[in-house]
């Protein structure tokens, strides 16, 4: 079981104090207490790296949480999970980043997905009973 973060969750964590930021922090603290990993697909990082200022913000966030947030690269096994998520949901590559978030949880045997895009992630995660989509808003 893992806690998977999408781009909205990372953006909330990097931003000013907000309800979404507090929810992400609480989930990360709970994961640490229970020995569960907090993971972000590196494809989510590619979605966030947009110009020097924003890239520095993302890098600073990851440096601050180096011990708490693991990055999951896309290898062949994860690519298979991503393809299965897209195929099962009957959607195309426009959902590739969201499918990575779902796939890393499926690969881990389940988990909680933190997102502001609960509708899309919920659709992708629907076949996986061990995945909970937790809206940030």
N, C-alpha and C positions, 0 to 999 in steps of 0.2 A: 504494500500500500504506500502511496506517495501523495504529496500535495503538489499539483502541477500548476504553474503560473503561466498565464498568457500575457500578451503585450499590455492589456489594460491593467492587469494586476501589477506588473512591473512598473508601469507608469504611475499608478497610484502610490506604490511604495516609494518611488523616487520623488514624488511631489509633496506639496504642503499637507499639513494635517487635514484629514478628511475621514469621513466614515469608512470609505473604501480602504484607505491606508490602514486604519485601525483594524479592519477585518482581516486584511492580509497579514498584518503583524500578529494578531491573535492566532491565526491558522499556523503561522510559522512557529510561534511559541509552543502551540499544542503539538506540532510535529516533532519539535526538539524534545519535548517532555516524553513523548511516546516512542521515540526512536525511529520515526518515519522521516524519509528524505523529502526535501523540497527541491523540485526540479523544474527547470525551464528548458524547452527545446532551443537549440542554437538558431533554428530558423526564426523563432520569435525575436531573437536579438537582431537578425538581419532586417526584420520588419521595423525595428526601433532605431537602428543606426541610420540616421538621416541628418547629415551635416555635422560639423565639428562640435557645436554646442550640445546638441542632443546626444551625440555619441559619447562625449565626455560625461554627461549625466548618467548614461547607462553604465559606462565603465566604472564610475565612482560608486554607483549603487552596488554593482557586483563586487567591487573591492571591499566595501563596507560589510558585505554579507558573504564574503568568500567561504567561510566555514558553514554557512547556513543554506546557501543556494548552490545546487549542482547544475551544471549545464550538460545537456544530453545531445551529442552530435548525432546526425543521421547517418547510420551505417546501413548495410544491406538488411539486417533483421528489422530495424525500425522502419525502413522503407516498405517492407512487406506489411507491417502493421498499418502504416499510413495508407497504403493502397487498399487494404481490406476495409479500413474505416470509410474511405471515400466510396468504395464499391458498394458496401452494405447500405450506406445512406443514399446511394443513387445520385451523388453529386459529382461535380467536376473539380478540376484543379484550383478553381477560385477559392476553395476551402482548404487548401494545402496547409496553411499555417495552423488553423484551428484543428485540422486532422492530426497534426503532429502533437498537439497538446493532449488530445484524446488518446492517441496511440501510445504515448509514453506511460499513461496511466494503465491502459490495457496491457501493455508489455509487463508492467510491474504487478499485475494481478488485481489492480483496482486502485482507487484513490479519489481524492477530491480535486476538482478543477475550479480554480478561482478566476472569475471572468466578469466583464461587463456585457458580454455577448452571450448570455445564457441561452437564448433561443437557438442560435446556430450550434453552439457546443452541445446543448441538450439533444438536438436532432442527431448530431454525429455520435454522441455517447449512448443514445437510447438502447441499442442492442446489448450494452455492457452493464449488467445489473450491479456490478461492483464499483461503478463509477458514479460519483455524486457531483453534479454541476452546482456550484455555489455562486449565486449572483453577488456582485459587489455593490450594486445599486439597489 
